[in-house]
Amino acid sequence: MKIFPACHIIENKGKLGIDVASRYGQEFQEALKTFKGHYVQVILKKPDKPATEAQNNVFHALLGLYFKSGLHSASGYDDLRATIKIRYGWVFDYDIEGEKYKVVVSWAKYTREWRIRAIDGLISEMEQSGILGSTYHDEYQEIRQGMQNENK
């Protein structure tokens, strides 16, 4: 299978085409000719939206509050952050000579969609741990209210 990452799929009057001016456009068209009479699957995907500073602030505010609340079983802040990212974030399983490792992607590299997943998972875990019935309820609600205001 050949992958053409730099192709630009264009739409013109409702029909899809290949932008032949792009780096691999001509090569892609030549490859398509070899499939004449066969089905070809083209997957169109919008590029991921960049992450936002607001997402960064919310994640770290929630994580800091969760740590401060003591409603978790982590041994420290870094342990909690890594645990949350492993549970809800962007992680690769990696195998070196039979040993399994989890590689946690840096928060700075997360796309908007990955940050939403991680924040939603963190919120769910915090609520299941009892944050709403704790002495940290008001701080938690303040962060959540800020999230609501940010989305307006």
C-alpha positions in Angstrom: 0.0 0.0 0.0 1.3 3.5 -0.8 0.3 6.5 1.3 0.3 9.9 -0.2 0.3 12.3 2.8 0.7 15.5 0.8 -2.1 15.0 -1.6 -4.8 17.6 -1.6 -8.3 16.3 -2.2 -10.3 19.2 -3.7 -14.0 19.7 -4.3 -15.3 21.3 -7.4 -19.0 21.6 -8.0 -19.7 18.7 -5.8 -17.1 16.4 -7.4 -13.9 15.3 -5.7 -10.6 15.5 -7.4 -6.8 15.5 -6.7 -4.9 18.7 -6.7 -2.2 17.8 -9.3 -0.1 20.8 -8.2 0.5 19.2 -4.9 3.7 17.3 -4.2 2.2 13.8 -4.8 -0.8 14.6 -6.9 0.5 13.3 -10.2 2.0 10.2 -8.6 -1.4 9.6 -6.9 -3.2 9.8 -10.2 -0.8 7.3 -11.8 -1.3 4.9 -8.8 -5.1 5.2 -9.3 -4.8 4.1 -12.9 -3.4 0.7 -11.7 -6.7 0.1 -9.8 -8.9 0.6 -12.9 -11.8 -1.8 -12.6 -11.3 -2.1 -8.8 -12.7 -0.2 -5.9 -10.6 2.5 -4.3 -11.3 3.8 -0.8 -10.5 7.5 -0.2 -10.8 8.7 3.4 -11.3 12.4 3.7 -10.4 13.8 7.1 -10.4 17.4 8.3 -7.1 18.4 10.0 -7.3 18.3 13.8 -7.9 21.7 15.4 -5.1 23.0 17.5 -5.4 22.8 21.3 -6.2 25.9 23.2 -4.6 27.7 26.1 -8.0 27.6 27.9 -7.9 23.8 27.7 -4.5 23.8 29.2 -5.6 26.0 32.0 -8.7 23.9 32.7 -6.8 20.6 32.7 -4.2 21.8 35.1 -6.7 23.6 37.4 -8.8 20.4 37.6 -5.7 18.2 38.1 -4.3 20.5 40.8 -7.7 20.5 42.6 -8.0 16.7 42.3 -4.5 16.3 43.8 -5.2 18.7 46.6 -8.5 17.0 47.5 -6.7 13.7 48.2 -9.6 11.8 46.6 -7.2 9.8 44.5 -4.7 7.0 45.2 -1.6 8.5 43.5 1.6 8.9 45.4 2.3 12.4 44.2 1.3 15.1 41.7 3.5 13.7 38.8 2.1 10.2 39.5 -1.5 11.5 39.3 -0.8 13.4 36.1 0.8 10.4 34.5 -2.1 8.1 35.7 -4.7 10.5 34.2 -2.9 10.7 30.9 -2.6 6.9 30.7 -6.3 6.4 31.5 -7.8 9.1 29.3 -5.0 10.6 27.2 -2.8 9.8 24.2 -0.7 6.8 25.0 1.2 4.3 22.8 2.0 0.8 23.8 5.6 0.0 23.0 7.4 -3.3 23.1 11.2 -3.6 23.5 12.5 -7.2 23.5 9.3 -8.5 25.1 9.0 -5.8 27.7 5.8 -3.7 27.5 6.0 0.0 28.0 3.5 2.8 27.8 4.7 6.0 26.2 2.7 9.0 27.3 2.5 11.8 24.7 3.4 15.3 26.0 0.4 17.4 26.9 1.9 20.1 24.6 1.4 17.8 21.6 -2.3 17.0 22.3 -4.7 18.2 19.7 -8.0 19.8 20.8 -9.8 16.5 20.5 -7.3 14.6 22.6 -7.4 17.3 25.3 -11.3 17.2 25.3 -11.0 13.4 25.9 -8.5 13.8 28.7 -10.5 16.6 30.4 -13.8 14.7 30.2 -12.1 11.6 31.7 -10.6 13.7 34.5 -14.0 15.3 35.2 -15.7 11.9 35.3 -13.1 10.4 37.6 -13.3 13.5 40.0 -17.0 13.2 40.2 -17.0 9.5 40.8 -14.4 10.0 43.5 -16.8 12.3 45.4 -15.5 15.8 44.6 -19.1 17.1 44.6 -19.7 16.1 48.2 -16.3 17.2 49.4 -15.0 20.5 50.9 -13.6 21.2 47.4 -17.1 21.3 45.8 -17.1 25.1 45.5 -13.7 25.3 43.8 -14.7 22.5 41.5 -17.9 24.2 40.5 -16.0 27.5 39.9 -13.7 25.7 37.4 -16.6 24.1 35.7 -18.5 27.4 35.5 -15.4 28.9 33.9 -15.5 26.1 31.3 -19.1 27.0 30.6 -18.3 30.7 30.2 -15.4 29.9 27.9 -17.6 27.9 25.5 -20.1 30.7 25.1 
